[in-house]
Amino acid sequence: MTKRNVVTLGIAAVCVGGALLVEWLTTPGPQDRHIRIEAFRYGATPSIIRASRGDRLDLTFASRDTAHSFFLQDYNIDAKMSPEGSDVVELYDPRHPEKPPTKARHVELTAGPPGPLGHLISVSRHRCHVYCGPMHGFEQGDLIVRPNWLFAGALGGLLAILVAGAYRARTPGPLTLAVAAAPINLSRKVPGLQAVLRWRPLQFYATLPVLGMFVLAILAGLVGTKVGGRNFSVMATWVVWMFIMAVVLVPFSSRAWCTVCPLPVLGEYLQRGALTGVRAKPGSAVGNSFLGLGWKWPRRLRGTWLRQLVFLCIGTLAASFAGMPRWTALMLLSLIGVATVMGFLFERRAFCRFVCPV
């Protein structure tokens, strides 16, 4: 190992270790605390509860208007509050919902989940499970327990990247000649693969089930339950789809999604005038005839900045959409609608090339 790499590892160890040490030294010791939680449309106060690991918390509840609940899944607490004027709550067991509730005025818990892995869990989300209006999804908050090892370690890692990057930029390593590996042509090595890839209906049949799932998600968001955690639209979009995109497709095979993406297919069907075939037009630039106006995409809107802006807007609103099934459905419907309209107005796959945030 070179001196340059040793210094880089040392910088990382000092930055991360220093951040963890500061977090440990600045965390107060365990104590007894009483916290009164008041729920209302649409939130709770305090929405963020900060505690030290080992704190013994005595929670009482009240509602300012209608019925609400305090659901803290990591601590197995589901307290249903009565409308304004009562301090008594009904306690349910989330793991055994068939059991009858018990009534109480206080809920006691010890901050910090038990077990070795519990020391890595510092943020637990609490939310309301009693629907009380169109902004019900915003009735949520956090129980934050210190020491927050993951957060402190992440800050130390970020500092290490900056410091180590500056160091390595000032001390360049020896130049090495990169040798590009010879490309592998799978269509020649795998028998029959080339015929499958050239089969024109392939993308249609691959996209059809995904398009059906998107239609189901849109319908579920528009007419299904308004509770985000139980709505297919929210779960399929923000839990399943986003997880697969972030963990599987983007790191390993990002263009695989483009093969089955249902967002532009309606516009492409309209543009081609067919589901799988094409209409020949001798003398054209690509040899095919397309329906629509076929406008050129504006030069000022080319590049990646527009799709990054769309991605930033959707990501900023994602936390709100995740708790509101109707808005999740409207977002999916808007993406498909924009892609369809653009397929009629502009030239080939303008939505995919310049606008698509995925």
Salt bridges, closest charged atoms under 4 A:
GLU23 OE2 - ARG146 NE 3.09
ASP32 OD1 - ARG56 NE 2.35
GLU38 OE1 - ARG64 NE 3.15
ASP55 OD2 - ARG33 NH1 3.88
ASP58 OD2 - HIS34 ND1 3.15
ASP58 OD2 - HIS106 ND1 3.25
ASP65 OD1 - HIS68 NE2 2.74
ASP78 OD2 - LYS80 NZ 2.73
ASP87 OD1 - ARG36 NH2 3.11
GLU98 OE2 - HIS96 ND1 3.61
GLU139 OE2 - HIS68 ND1 3.32
GLU139 OE1 - HIS136 ND1 3.07
ASP142 OD1 - ARG125 NE 2.63
GLU268 OE2 - ARG349 NE 2.70
GLU347 OE1 - LYS296 NZ 3.39
GLU347 OE2 - ARG302 NH2 3.83
